[in-house]
Amino acid sequence: MELMVEQKYKQTEIGNVPKGWSVISLGEICVPSKTRIDPRTAGRSFRCIELEHLSQGSGQLLGYADSSELLSQKTAFAKNDVLFGKLRPYLRKFLYAPFDGVCTTEIWALQVSTNAVDKFAFYLVQSDRVVEAANQSTGTKMPRAEWKTVSQTLVALPTKEEQTAIATALSDTDALIAGLEKLIAKKRNIKQGAMQELLRPKEGWVEKSFVDIIMKRDGIKIGPFGSQLKKELLVDGGYKVYGQENVYDRDMNLGNRFITKDHFQKLKSCELIPGDFIISMMGTIGKCMIVPDNIERGIMDSHLIRLRLDKSIVAAAFLYHFFSSATLKRQVSNLSVGGIMDGLSSKVIKLLTVPLPKTIKEQQTIIHVLSDMDAEIEALERKWAKYKEIKQGMMQVLLTGKVRLV
């Protein structure tokens, strides 16, 4: 295909679009299926797509004979229908149906009319115009999009030939993204296996409690009470307040909470310095990071725990990898009530143990292997993010006709 910047446009209700394209409502291109499962189909099985399956192409297998009441509440869809999540936060989750099946009522199963190519319609509903209309949701607890609003959204519809060309270009990009996702998953599994073997205690290793590997003074610290960081105590600039968002994204540049110098002096015991090991108290177990050099001077909030490690006993990077291990997760589960824990506390951390090679040099050997694997995965993730960004840019210019494929 030859890529060409199109100069011949016409003015429409949605701005300039190429001559030869039409402007119609989304409801003229696709409509939600209302087909329900016929009770007389007892004994058949159907693949069921729920919100979490969107973008995955998976789904669970349901047998009508075993769950007739459940299946009767599902909407039937056919292969190549467009599945569109109508409940926040799934408004940007879509699936080009790879099989006949059923879906929950929180998903639109859109049947495409004869004036559009199925795969083009799949990308069209992902356009900014359609998603913005879907975001005009109703309800408070679980806001959901209304088809009446979404169906009236005006969109540009190319000729069938151009629809096919656009869908092919975007499908090729999706294939690259999917290939990277599979490769990243494979590399993660390889790293997990390597980590399990490398961190498995061996002859000559010692098991240390977390109390044994931290400094005797200020070894463990929780951030100040929330009342000490109330909104009215925050200022536009000064000493930074770090929180769990910094740990989740491993980025100390995030956040814009600050306190005055005087307030900082009062809370100085909660200061973070390079080399500190910080852990999120809430959310997924294992979210931690090592405070990097050259951070803005500041303190942690009440959602973080700070460990100052005895570097003659444990290397911080060794402990970082240990926090992703199955061994640590088992310990946390055993220490939690009912085997379930959403976060950590200083009490739990003091009860944890870590198996260690006797020397820092041995720890560093393991660190280098796992860190090299992390670097490879992070490079692939950056490439994946770049491809996603490229796809969004392609959709913006191809679906509006700013760039033509002929």
SEVEXVEX-970356 format. One record per residue (C-alpha): residue number from 1; chain; x, y, z. Coordinates in steps of 0.02 Angstrom, whole numbers, plus 50000, padded with zeros to 5 digits. Layout:
BEGIN
num,cadena,c1,c2,c3
NUM,A,X,Y,Z
...
! end
This chain:
BEGIN
num,cadena,c1,c2,c3
1,A,50000,50000,50000
2,A,50056,50176,49963
3,A,50046,50303,50104
4,A,49979,50473,50049
5,A,49938,50634,50144
6,A,49765,50682,50080
7,A,49735,50863,50033
8,A,49555,50853,49970
9,A,49435,50875,50115
10,A,49257,50929,50143
11,A,49188,51023,50294
12,A,49067,50921,50401
13,A,48987,50922,50573
14,A,49142,50836,50642
15,A,49269,50942,50550
16,A,49362,50909,50389
17,A,49350,50734,50317
18,A,49408,50668,50148
19,A,49293,50686,50000
20,A,49214,50518,49964
21,A,49193,50479,50148
22,A,49025,50494,50235
23,A,48980,50555,50409
24,A,48851,50448,50498
25,A,48804,50399,50675
26,A,48885,50248,50755
27,A,48711,50173,50775
28,A,48700,50159,50585
29,A,48859,50055,50583
30,A,48828,49935,50727
31,A,48692,49890,50851
32,A,48696,49790,51013
33,A,48637,49610,51003
34,A,48482,49569,51105
35,A,48486,49383,51070
36,A,48463,49275,51224
37,A,48501,49090,51243
38,A,48353,48981,51197
39,A,48306,48865,51343
40,A,48280,48727,51214
41,A,48467,48719,51183
42,A,48494,48621,51344
43,A,48653,48520,51343
44,A,48753,48642,51235
45,A,48906,48733,51301
46,A,48952,48914,51267
47,A,49112,49013,51291
48,A,49068,49158,51407
49,A,49159,49324,51397
50,A,49157,49434,51552
51,A,49231,49607,51579
52,A,49400,49540,51634
53,A,49414,49436,51474
54,A,49402,49586,51358
55,A,49563,49615,51260
56,A,49616,49436,51301
57,A,49509,49330,51187
58,A,49488,49201,51326
59,A,49329,49164,51424
60,A,49256,49026,51529
61,A,49158,48878,51464
62,A,48979,48866,51528
63,A,48862,48720,51498
64,A,48678,48766,51482
65,A,48621,48606,51565
66,A,48725,48646,51719
67,A,48684,48831,51733
68,A,48524,48865,51637
69,A,48471,49014,51742
70,A,48642,49094,51727
71,A,48653,49069,51539
72,A,48478,49137,51509
73,A,48541,49305,51574
74,A,48683,49313,51447
75,A,48685,49397,51276
76,A,48734,49290,51128
77,A,48865,49352,51006
78,A,48937,49284,50844
79,A,49116,49272,50783
80,A,49178,49443,50721
81,A,49053,49540,50826
82,A,49130,49686,50919
83,A,49126,49670,51109
84,A,49130,49836,51202
85,A,49139,49852,51393
86,A,49010,49980,51448
87,A,49056,49986,51633
88,A,49194,50093,51704
89,A,49341,50062,51711
90,A,49321,49948,51559
91,A,49268,50081,51434
92,A,49432,50061,51340
93,A,49422,49871,51335
94,A,49368,49790,51173
95,A,49371,49620,51089
96,A,49349,49567,50908
97,A,49252,49408,50946
98,A,49359,49257,50896
99,A,49215,49133,50917
100,A,49027,49118,50943
101,A,48981,49135,51127
102,A,48890,49232,51260
103,A,48937,49385,51363
104,A,48877,49472,51520
105,A,48754,49616,51515
106,A,48897,49736,51557
107,A,48962,49711,51380
108,A,48887,49769,51216
109,A,48895,49634,51082
110,A,48891,49747,50929
111,A,48832,49674,50765
112,A,48906,49766,50616
113,A,48794,49824,50473
114,A,48829,49792,50290
115,A,48898,49969,50261
116,A,49052,49933,50365
117,A,49191,49804,50372
118,A,49185,49707,50537
119,A,49368,49734,50584
120,A,49360,49919,50538
121,A,49210,49939,50656
122,A,49314,49858,50793
123,A,49442,49998,50778
124,A,49312,50133,50750
125,A,49230,50103,50920
126,A,49401,50128,50999
127,A,49416,50304,50927
128,A,49424,50453,51043
129,A,49253,50517,50987
130,A,49164,50355,51033
131,A,49257,50327,51196
132,A,49224,50508,51250
133,A,49038,50481,51218
134,A,49043,50318,51318
135,A,49127,50411,51461
136,A,48969,50515,51484
137,A,48916,50377,51603
138,A,48770,50372,51722
139,A,48762,50305,51898
140,A,48877,50335,52046
141,A,48938,50170,52116
142,A,48965,50083,51949
143,A,48947,50212,51809
144,A,48902,50136,51641
145,A,48888,50201,51464
146,A,48718,50224,51382
147,A,48694,50160,51205
148,A,48573,50303,51167
149,A,48717,50425,51191
150,A,48851,50320,51109
151,A,48746,50272,50958
152,A,48716,50455,50914
153,A,48902,50491,50902
154,A,48948,50550,50728
155,A,49096,50463,50647
156,A,49184,50468,50478
157,A,49154,50314,50370
158,A,49277,50281,50227
159,A,49243,50175,50074
160,A,49245,49986,50098
161,A,49414,49978,50012
162,A,49491,50104,50132
163,A,49406,50023,50282
164,A,49493,49860,50238
165,A,49661,49947,50215
166,A,49646,50039,50382
167,A,49592,49881,50474
168,A,49738,49784,50398
169,A,49867,49916,50451
170,A,49800,49923,50629
171,A,49786,49733,50639
172,A,49969,49717,50590
173,A,50015,49837,50731
174,A,49907,49738,50853
175,A,49999,49580,50799
176,A,50165,49661,50842
177,A,50098,49715,51012
178,A,50026,49542,51048
179,A,50191,49461,50998
180,A,50284,49573,51121
181,A,50158,49534,51258
182,A,50189,49347,51235
183,A,50377,49373,51235
184,A,50368,49479,51394
185,A,50262,49345,51479
186,A,50387,49211,51427
187,A,50535,49313,51493
188,A,50444,49343,51657
189,A,50413,49156,51677
190,A,50596,49119,51641
191,A,50649,49248,51769
192,A,50529,49177,51897
193,A,50602,49004,51874
194,A,50780,49071,51885
195,A,50738,49170,52040
196,A,50661,49018,52125
197,A,50821,48920,52095
198,A,50944,49059,52134
199,A,50858,49111,52296
200,A,50832,48932,52357
201,A,50938,48908,52516
202,A,51098,48810,52484
203,A,51234,48735,52591
204,A,51324,48871,52686
205,A,51180,48996,52678
206,A,51111,49073,52837
207,A,50933,49122,52880
208,A,50915,49295,52954
209,A,50763,49381,53027
210,A,50727,49555,52961
211,A,50771,49620,53134
212,A,50947,49549,53110
213,A,50977,49633,52940
214,A,50926,49812,52985
215,A,51026,49944,53074
216,A,51006,49945,53263
217,A,50959,50129,53259
218,A,50818,50189,53146
219,A,50818,50018,53062
220,A,50630,50014,53035
221,A,50513,50161,53025
222,A,50333,50196,52972
223,A,50282,50364,52900
224,A,50194,50493,53010
225,A,50011,50484,53054
226,A,49893,50555,52924
227,A,49845,50697,53041
228,A,50025,50761,53029
229,A,50008,50777,52840
230,A,49832,50849,52826
231,A,49791,50944,52669
232,A,49801,51113,52755
233,A,49981,51075,52806
234,A,50037,51050,52626
235,A,50117,51191,52526
236,A,50159,51223,52343
237,A,50346,51192,52363
238,A,50476,51143,52491
239,A,50514,50968,52557
240,A,50429,50828,52462
241,A,50309,50698,52533
242,A,50329,50526,52454
243,A,50192,50394,52448
244,A,50151,50221,52384
245,A,50124,50286,52206
246,A,50312,50314,52200
247,A,50342,50132,52248
248,A,50211,50062,52129
249,A,50290,50150,51979
250,A,50468,50148,52048
251,A,50477,50334,52009
252,A,50522,50460,52144
253,A,50479,50606,52028
254,A,50292,50572,52044
255,A,50187,50674,52163
256,A,50168,50857,52207
257,A,50144,50858,52396
258,A,50263,50969,52494
259,A,50287,51031,52672
260,A,50380,51180,52745
261,A,50557,51172,52815
262,A,50492,51191,52993
263,A,50368,51048,52969
264,A,50505,50942,52890
265,A,50616,50967,53043
266,A,50475,50903,53154
267,A,50455,50746,53047
268,A,50639,50723,53004
269,A,50640,50547,53077
270,A,50533,50498,52925
271,A,50657,50567,52798
272,A,50705,50460,52648
273,A,50886,50456,52592
274,A,50972,50364,52448
275,A,50992,50178,52486
276,A,50840,50166,52599
277,A,50731,50013,52566
278,A,50548,50065,52560
279,A,50394,49953,52557
280,A,50212,49992,52521
281,A,50103,49942,52668
282,A,49946,49923,52562
283,A,49905,49833,52400
284,A,50002,49692,52317
285,A,50131,49609,52428
286,A,50306,49635,52363
287,A,50293,49816,52306
288,A,50458,49890,52361
289,A,50604,49991,52296
290,A,50776,50057,52340
291,A,50780,50246,52355
292,A,50891,50308,52214
293,A,51024,50443,52219
294,A,50984,50627,52188
295,A,50804,50626,52250
296,A,50720,50783,52313
297,A,50741,50796,52500
298,A,50583,50742,52588
299,A,50488,50619,52697
300,A,50376,50467,52673
301,A,50192,50464,52715
302,A,50098,50340,52826
303,A,50078,50211,52686
304,A,50263,50172,52677
305,A,50384,50074,52786
306,A,50569,50117,52780
307,A,50708,49992,52814
308,A,50887,50046,52838
309,A,50987,49890,52803
310,A,51151,49833,52878
311,A,51248,49829,52714
312,A,51380,49715,52788
313,A,51247,49578,52802
314,A,51131,49603,52653
315,A,51137,49695,52488
316,A,50980,49799,52459
317,A,50959,49730,52282
318,A,50961,49550,52350
319,A,50818,49594,52467
320,A,50727,49680,52324
321,A,50726,49518,52223
322,A,50678,49417,52377
323,A,50520,49522,52393
324,A,50460,49450,52227
325,A,50491,49270,52280
326,A,50363,49137,52323
327,A,50456,49110,52488
328,A,50413,49283,52552
329,A,50232,49271,52494
330,A,50213,49106,52588
331,A,50282,49183,52746
332,A,50163,49331,52734
333,A,50016,49215,52703
334,A,50061,49107,52855
335,A,50075,49261,52965
336,A,49909,49334,52909
337,A,49738,49299,52983
338,A,49648,49170,52878
339,A,49792,49165,52755
340,A,49738,49329,52675
341,A,49831,49493,52687
342,A,49813,49649,52580
343,A,49965,49737,52651
344,A,50111,49734,52770
345,A,50144,49806,52941
346,A,50302,49834,53043
347,A,50246,49691,53157
348,A,50237,49568,53012
349,A,50401,49628,52936
350,A,50493,49598,53101
351,A,50434,49416,53096
352,A,50495,49383,52917
353,A,50657,49292,52879
354,A,50770,49291,52726
355,A,50893,49154,52674
356,A,51061,49233,52631
357,A,51227,49181,52556
358,A,51359,49214,52688
359,A,51453,49345,52588
360,A,51397,49502,52498
361,A,51501,49445,52349
362,A,51393,49289,52329
363,A,51236,49397,52344
364,A,51302,49514,52210
365,A,51327,49368,52089
366,A,51143,49323,52106
367,A,51093,49506,52093
368,A,51185,49527,51928
369,A,51096,49378,51848
370,A,50922,49434,51902
371,A,50954,49618,51866
372,A,51009,49576,51688
373,A,50844,49482,51665
374,A,50748,49632,51735
375,A,50839,49749,51615
376,A,50791,49639,51467
377,A,50608,49635,51522
378,A,50604,49823,51552
379,A,50675,49854,51378
380,A,50537,49747,51302
381,A,50406,49838,51407
382,A,50469,50006,51343
383,A,50458,49939,51165
384,A,50281,49877,51200
385,A,50230,50047,51268
386,A,50305,50131,51114
387,A,50206,50018,50997
388,A,50046,50056,51094
389,A,50084,50241,51075
390,A,50116,50219,50889
391,A,49951,50127,50869
392,A,49855,50268,50955
393,A,49937,50393,50838
394,A,49894,50284,50687
395,A,49713,50274,50741
396,A,49704,50462,50761
397,A,49763,50498,50583
398,A,49689,50347,50492
399,A,49513,50353,50566
400,A,49498,50540,50531
401,A,49571,50533,50355
402,A,49719,50645,50394
403,A,49825,50507,50318
404,A,49755,50395,50182
405,A,49798,50217,50136
406,A,49764,50184,49952
! end
